[in-house]
Amino acid sequence: MIMTSPKELSPEKLRKVFEGIATHYPSVPVIFVSNKTLKFKRLRDEGLNLTFMAFDDLTHGETWSKLLKMVATPYTLFAPDITYFTDDVNLERLVRVLSENRNVMIAGGSQKNQRGEWDNSCRQVQFRNWTAYFEDGYHYSFNDCIRCDVLLGPFVAKTKELQDLGIDEKLHFGAFQDIFWRLKLKHPEKVVASCPDVMFDIYEREVPDEKYDALAQKWDVKKWVESNGQVRWYGCRRGGHARDSKSSCGIPATGLAVPPCDLENLADIVKFIMKECENAGVYCQLNAGTLLGAVKFKKVLPWERDADIYFLSENYTAIQKLRPRFEAAGYKFDDRKGTECCTDGRKTSGIFVIYGNGWGVDFYGRPRLESEMLVADGQQPTKVMFAGQWVTATRNPGLSSRNRYGPNMYHHVEHWAVVGNANGDALYKSGVWIKCSRPGHTGCLDQFRTDGDLQFSDYFMT
């Protein structure tokens, strides 16, 4: 047995944990790991089958790896942050499941935290579109145990098989998650199970996003969605854990979807522009692929490379006055070209480009906008849902997109610059993905059908 204990547990309570182990499993050797600040002398007792080890500088993965290499028993219990040890910890039950089922490599149980909240400790995980999605539930059971992808709490493993698999010593945190992920993706024949009638009392910690940063980098995960809806962002998301807050995730290689974190950043800029237009009383509306994204997905197209917004050229000066608002929000406001005169007595053109988080939004002036014409006729301008915000669009967004992109616009095709078109006005051949340049990557578009938006949703993954 290899165990650690939370620093919140006093030496007296820790002694009770050891006494519980000795009462129920007196012959089981225990390796206890802590830092050097713990007063070991107060815990030493000849009646307890304990080995104390103190590590200060080793990484999470390196520590567990060194300990695993010391184990000589056929099965190993990993018990981090355990707070009590009672007869609820039925190790015979877990060993029996491991010994009687050849493909089962790891077996755990349910857990109860310091607040008394019980959980079966079983999660499924799916990797798709740069994202790790965790979900409660199980697909099948055996021996009153349920099959899982990931266990949240302590577990028993077949020692030799885990030693052969190894623990990644480079990970400062998340070494157990890495084990489960490798088993799912690279060794699917190996089974992980939770037997919820076996229960561990544990100290449940809040894990800050940065703890999983190295793990997210290793697996190229940009978004991490917990089963309770909590979202962790890695690499580029404004407001999330960013390794370099001034840079974006970067435009991906050919055939890859844009990481969700970067799509959110682009959506933020678009929504900010549209809100500022509305607040200032100037006419702006979505255009081109940005409008198409709202029509098809109600957000940014998963393969987007830029964004396009039209404004009424007459409002050029009013938009210029918004520069301080954009700069205060962290965006660069580039005034490219003033208006010209005139088309049918109206000013024309005018160009701004708004930059932020690696994105550029083209902001073009037009002598007339359908939103302005609707208001002049006493009607409300048409609005579409875009990444959680209602924003102004053309009068008939579906028709505008169909006229722009032609038949089969609801079938998918990547950005014009990727498919080799000269510009965005060229005809597209929809329903065809470019071959992914990184086969097997979770962001490859060719793993998706070329029709339908639900497959890109967090809630409808196929």
C-alpha positions in Angstrom: 0.0 0.0 0.0 1.3 3.5 -0.9 -0.5 6.3 0.8 -0.2 10.1 1.4 -2.2 12.2 3.7 -3.4 15.8 3.5 -1.5 18.3 5.6 -4.8 19.2 7.2 -4.8 15.8 9.0 -3.2 16.1 12.4 -0.6 13.5 13.6 -3.2 12.1 16.0 -5.8 11.5 13.3 -3.1 10.2 11.0 -2.2 7.6 13.7 -5.8 6.5 13.7 -5.5 5.9 9.9 -2.4 3.7 10.5 -4.1 1.9 13.3 -7.1 1.2 11.1 -4.8 -0.3 8.5 -3.1 -2.4 11.1 -6.4 -3.6 12.5 -7.8 -4.8 9.2 -4.6 -5.7 7.3 -1.8 -6.2 9.8 0.4 -8.0 7.3 0.1 -5.5 4.5 3.3 -3.3 4.2 2.5 0.4 4.0 4.7 3.1 2.5 3.7 6.5 3.8 4.9 9.6 1.9 4.9 13.1 3.2 7.2 16.2 3.2 9.9 16.6 5.8 8.0 18.9 8.0 5.8 16.0 9.4 6.9 14.9 12.9 7.5 11.2 12.1 8.7 10.3 15.6 5.2 10.8 17.0 3.9 8.3 14.5 6.4 5.5 14.9 5.2 2.3 16.5 6.6 -1.1 16.3 3.0 -2.5 15.9 2.5 -0.7 12.7 3.9 -2.1 9.5 5.1 1.3 8.2 7.9 2.7 6.1 8.1 6.5 6.1 9.5 8.4 3.2 9.9 12.1 2.8 10.2 14.0 -0.5 10.4 17.7 -1.0 11.5 18.3 -4.5 10.3 15.4 -6.6 7.5 15.9 -9.1 4.1 14.2 -8.5 4.9 11.7 -11.3 8.5 11.0 -10.2 7.5 10.4 -6.6 4.8 7.9 -7.5 7.1 6.2 -10.0 9.9 5.8 -7.5 7.4 4.3 -4.9 5.9 1.9 -7.5 9.3 0.5 -8.3 9.8 -0.4 -4.6 6.6 -2.6 -4.5 7.1 -6.3 -4.5 3.6 -7.5 -3.8 1.3 -8.6 -6.7 -1.2 -5.8 -6.0 -0.7 -2.2 -5.0 -3.1 0.2 -3.3 -2.6 3.8 -4.2 -4.3 5.8 -1.5 -3.7 9.6 -1.8 -5.3 11.9 0.8 -7.0 9.1 2.8 -8.5 10.3 6.1 -10.0 7.1 7.6 -9.4 3.4 7.2 -12.3 1.2 8.2 -13.8 -2.1 7.1 -15.4 -0.2 4.2 -12.1 -0.4 2.5 -12.6 -4.1 1.4 -9.3 -4.8 -0.3 -10.1 -8.5 -0.6 -13.0 -7.5 -2.8 -10.9 -5.4 -5.1 -8.1 -8.0 -5.3 -10.7 -10.7 -6.1 -12.0 -8.6 -9.0 -8.5 -8.1 -10.3 -7.5 -11.8 -9.9 -10.7 -13.2 -11.4 -10.9 -10.9 -14.4 -7.8 -11.1 -16.6 -8.4 -7.8 -18.4 -9.1 -5.7 -15.3 -5.9 -3.9 -14.5 -7.2 -1.3 -12.0 -10.0 -1.5 -9.5 -11.2 1.2 -7.2 -14.2 2.0 -5.1 -16.5 4.9 -4.2 -15.3 7.8 -2.1 -16.7 10.1 0.6 -15.2 13.5 1.1 -14.7 15.5 4.3 -18.2 17.0 3.8 -19.8 13.5 3.8 -20.5 13.7 0.0 -20.5 10.3 -1.6 -19.4 9.6 -5.2 -19.0 6.4 -7.1 -15.6 7.8 -8.3 -16.3 6.7 -11.9 -16.0 8.9 -14.9 -15.9 8.4 -18.7 -13.7 10.6 -20.7 -13.8 11.4 -24.4 -11.2 13.3 -26.4 -12.6 15.3 -29.3 -11.8 18.6 -31.0 -8.9 19.5 -28.7 -11.1 18.9 -25.7 -11.3 16.3 -22.8 -14.9 15.7 -21.8 -15.7 14.0 -18.6 -19.0 12.4 -17.9 -20.7 10.6 -15.0 -22.2 7.2 -15.7 -21.1 3.8 -17.0 -21.7 1.7 -20.1 -21.7 -1.8 -18.5 -21.1 -3.6 -15.2 -19.7 -6.9 -14.0 -19.5 -8.5 -10.5 -21.4 -5.5 -9.2 -18.6 -3.2 -10.4 -18.9 -0.6 -13.2 -16.4 0.0 -16.0 -14.9 3.4 -16.0 -12.3 5.4 -18.0 -11.1 7.4 -15.0 -11.2 6.9 -11.2 -11.3 9.9 -8.9 -10.1 8.3 -5.7 -7.8 5.5 -4.4 -7.4 2.3 -6.4 -5.7 -1.1 -6.5 -3.6 -2.0 -9.5 -1.9 -5.1 -10.7 1.7 -4.2 -9.8 3.6 -5.8 -12.6 1.2 -4.4 -15.3 1.4 -0.9 -13.9 5.2 -1.1 -13.6 5.3 -2.1 -17.2 3.0 0.8 -18.2 5.0 3.1 -16.1 4.2 6.5 -14.5 5.3 9.6 -16.3 8.0 11.1 -14.1 7.9 14.5 -16.0 4.4 15.3 -14.8 4.4 17.7 -11.8 0.7 16.8 -11.3 -1.9 14.6 -13.0 0.2 11.4 -13.1 -2.9 9.2 -12.3 -5.0 11.0 -15.0 -2.2 10.3 -17.4 -2.3 6.6 -16.5 -6.1 6.4 -17.2 -5.8 8.3 -20.4 -3.1 6.1 -21.7 -5.1 3.0 -20.9 -8.2 4.3 -22.7 -6.4 5.5 -25.8 -3.5 3.2 -26.2 -4.5 0.0 -24.3 -8.3 -0.2 -24.6 -8.2 -3.9 -23.8 -7.3 -3.0 -20.2 -10.3 -2.5 -18.0 -10.6 0.1 -15.2 -13.4 -0.6 -12.7 -15.1 1.0 -9.7 -16.8 -1.3 -7.1 -18.9 1.3 -5.2 -19.6 -1.0 -2.3 -15.9 -0.5 -1.4 -15.7 3.0 0.1 -12.7 5.3 0.8 -12.8 8.3 3.1 -10.7 11.0 1.4 -9.8 14.6 1.7 -11.1 16.2 -1.6 -9.0 19.1 -2.8 -9.8 21.9 -5.1 -7.4 21.5 -8.0 -6.4 24.8 -9.6 -6.2 24.8 -13.4 -2.4 25.4 -13.5 -1.9 22.0 -11.8 -3.0 20.2 -14.9 -1.0 22.4 -17.3 1.8 19.9 -18.1 -0.8 17.1 -18.6 -2.8 19.3 -20.9 0.3 20.1 -22.9 1.3 16.5 -23.2 -2.1 15.5 -24.6 -2.6 18.7 -26.6 -5.8 19.4 -24.7 -7.0 23.1 -24.9 -10.3 22.6 -23.1 -11.1 20.4 -20.2 -14.8 19.9 -19.3 -15.5 18.4 -15.9 -18.7 16.3 -15.4 -20.1 19.0 -13.2 -19.8 21.6 -16.0 -16.6 23.2 -14.8 -14.4 24.2 -17.7 -10.6 24.5 -17.6 -8.9 26.4 -20.5 -5.3 25.8 -21.5 -3.0 27.7 -23.7 -4.8 30.8 -25.0 -8.2 31.4 -23.4 -8.8 34.9 -22.0 -9.7 34.4 -18.4 -8.4 30.9 -18.3 -5.0 29.4 -17.5 -2.7 30.8 -20.3 1.0 29.9 -20.6 1.4 33.2 -22.5 -1.5 35.5 -22.2 -0.3 37.6 -25.1 -0.4 34.9 -27.7 -3.1 32.7 -29.0 -3.2 29.0 -29.5 -2.2 29.7 -33.1 -3.9 28.8 -36.4 -3.7 25.0 -36.6 -2.2 22.9 -39.4 -4.2 21.8 -42.5 -7.3 19.7 -41.8 -7.5 20.6 -38.1 -10.3 22.5 -36.4 -9.4 25.6 -34.5 -9.0 24.9 -30.8 -12.1 25.9 -28.8 -10.2 28.3 -26.7 -9.2 30.3 -29.7 -12.7 30.2 -31.1 -13.9 31.6 -27.8 -11.4 34.4 -28.1 -12.5 35.3 -31.6 -16.2 35.2 -30.5 -15.3 37.6 -27.6 -13.9 40.2 -30.1 -16.9 39.9 -32.4 -19.4 40.2 -29.5 -17.5 43.2 -28.0 -17.6 45.0 -31.4 -21.3 44.4 -31.8 -22.1 45.5 -28.3 -20.1 48.7 -28.7 -21.9 49.4 -31.9 -25.2 48.9 -30.3 -24.3 51.1 -27.3 -23.0 53.9 -29.5 -26.1 53.7 -31.7 -24.2 52.9 -34.9 -25.2 50.3 -37.5 -23.1 47.1 -37.6 -24.0 43.6 -38.8 -22.3 40.2 -39.2 -21.0 39.3 -42.7 -19.6 36.4 -44.7 -18.3 33.4 -42.7 -19.1 35.1 -39.4 -22.7 35.3 -40.4 -22.6 31.7 -41.7 -21.3 30.5 -38.4 -24.2 32.1 -36.6 -26.7 30.6 -39.1 -25.2 27.1 -38.9 -23.7 26.8 -35.4 -25.0 29.9 -33.5 -21.3 30.6 -32.9 -17.9 30.8 -34.7 -17.3 28.2 -37.4 -15.0 25.5 -36.0 -12.5 26.0 -38.8 -12.7 29.8 -38.9 -9.6 31.9 -39.8 -10.9 35.5 -39.3 -14.1 37.4 -38.8 -16.0 40.0 -40.9 -18.4 42.7 -39.8 -20.0 45.5 -41.8 -20.7 49.0 -40.5 -22.5 51.9 -42.1 -20.0 54.2 -43.7 -21.9 57.3 -42.4 -20.9 56.0 -38.9 -17.2 56.0 -39.6 -16.4 59.0 -37.3 -18.6 57.6 -34.5 -16.7 54.4 -34.6 -13.3 56.2 -34.6 -14.4 57.7 -31.3 -14.7 54.2 -29.8 -10.9 53.6 -30.0 -10.4 54.2 -26.3 -13.1 51.6 -25.5 -11.4 49.0 -27.6 -7.9 49.7 -26.3 -9.2 49.7 -22.7 -10.5 46.2 -23.4 -7.1 45.1 -24.6 -7.7 45.2 -28.3 -5.7 47.0 -31.0 -7.7 49.4 -33.0 -6.2 49.9 -36.5 -7.8 52.7 -38.6 -6.9 51.6 -42.2 -8.8 53.8 -44.6 -11.3 56.7 -44.4 -14.6 57.0 -46.2 -15.0 58.2 -49.7 -17.8 60.1 -51.4 -20.1 59.1 -52.7 -22.6 56.5 -54.0 -26.1 57.7 -54.4 -25.3 60.6 -52.1 -23.9 58.3 -49.4 -20.4 57.9 -48.1 -18.7 54.6 -49.0 -16.0 52.3 -47.7 -13.9 52.8 -44.6 -11.9 50.0 -43.0 -10.9 49.2 -39.5 -9.2 46.1 -38.3 -9.5 45.0 -34.7 -6.8 42.8 -33.3 -6.7 40.7 -30.1 -5.4 37.3 -29.0 -3.9 36.5 -32.3 -7.1 37.3 -34.3 -8.0 40.1 -36.7 -11.5 41.2 -37.3 -12.1 43.0 -40.6 -14.5 45.8 -40.1 -15.7 47.2 -43.4 -17.9 50.2 -44.2 -20.8 50.0 -46.6 -23.1 52.8 -48.0 -26.2 50.9 -47.0 -27.0 48.1 -44.5 -30.2 46.1 -44.3 -30.4 46.7 -40.6 -30.5 50.4 -41.2 -33.2 50.0 -43.8 -35.4 47.9 -41.5 -35.2 50.6 -38.8 -36.0 53.3 -41.4 -39.1 51.2 -42.2 -40.2 51.1 -38.6 -39.0 47.5 -38.0 -36.6 45.9 -35.6 -33.3 44.8 -37.2 -32.9 41.0 -37.4 -30.7 39.6 -34.7 -29.0 36.2 -34.6 -27.6 34.2 -31.6 -23.8 34.3 -31.7 -21.9 32.6 -28.9 -24.5 33.4 -26.3 -25.3 37.0 -27.4 -27.9 38.4 -29.8 -26.2 40.4 -32.5 -27.4 42.3 -35.5 -27.4 40.5 -38.9 -28.8 40.9 -42.4 -32.6 41.0 -42.9 -32.9 37.3 -43.7 -29.7 35.6 -42.4 -30.5 32.2 -43.9 -31.2 33.6 -47.3 -28.1 35.9 -47.3 -25.9 32.9 -46.4 -27.5 30.7 -49.1 -27.0 33.4 -51.7 -23.4 33.9 -50.7 -22.4 30.3 -50.3 -24.8 28.5 -52.7 -26.5 25.2 -52.6 -25.6 22.7 -49.8 -24.4 25.5 -47.5 -25.3 23.4 -44.5 -22.7 20.8 -45.6 -19.3 21.7 -44.4 -16.2 23.0 -46.1 -13.1 24.7 -44.6 -12.1 28.3 -45.0 -11.4 29.6 -48.5 -7.7 30.3 -47.7 -7.3 26.6 -46.7 -9.1 25.0 -49.6 -7.1 27.0 -52.2 -9.6 29.6 -53.3 -8.4 33.0 -54.4 -10.8 34.8 -52.1 -14.0 34.4 -50.1 -16.2 35.2 -53.0 -15.1 32.1 -55.0 -17.5 29.2 -55.2 -17.1 26.4 -52.6 -17.4 22.7 -53.1 -19.0 21.7 -49.8 -19.2 18.3 -48.2 -15.4 17.6 -48.5 -12.7 17.8 -45.8 -9.1 18.2 -46.5 -7.0 15.3 -45.3 -5.8 15.9 -41.8 -2.1 16.7 -41.6 -1.9 15.1 -38.1 -3.8 11.8 -38.5 -5.3 10.7 -35.2 -5.3 14.1 -33.5 -8.4 14.9 -31.6 -8.8 18.1 -33.7 -8.9 16.4 -37.1 -11.9 17.6 -39.0 -12.1 14.4 -41.1 -13.2 12.5 -38.0 -16.5 14.4 -38.3 -19.2 14.1 -40.8 -19.4 16.8 -43.4 -23.0 17.6 -42.4 -24.6 18.5 -39.1 -23.7 20.8 -36.2 -24.6 18.6 -33.2 -21.5 16.6 -33.6 -19.5 19.7 -32.7 -21.5 20.3 -29.6 -20.4 19.6 -26.0 -23.6 17.7 -25.5 -24.0 15.6 -28.6 -20.7 13.8 -29.3 -20.8 10.9 -31.7 
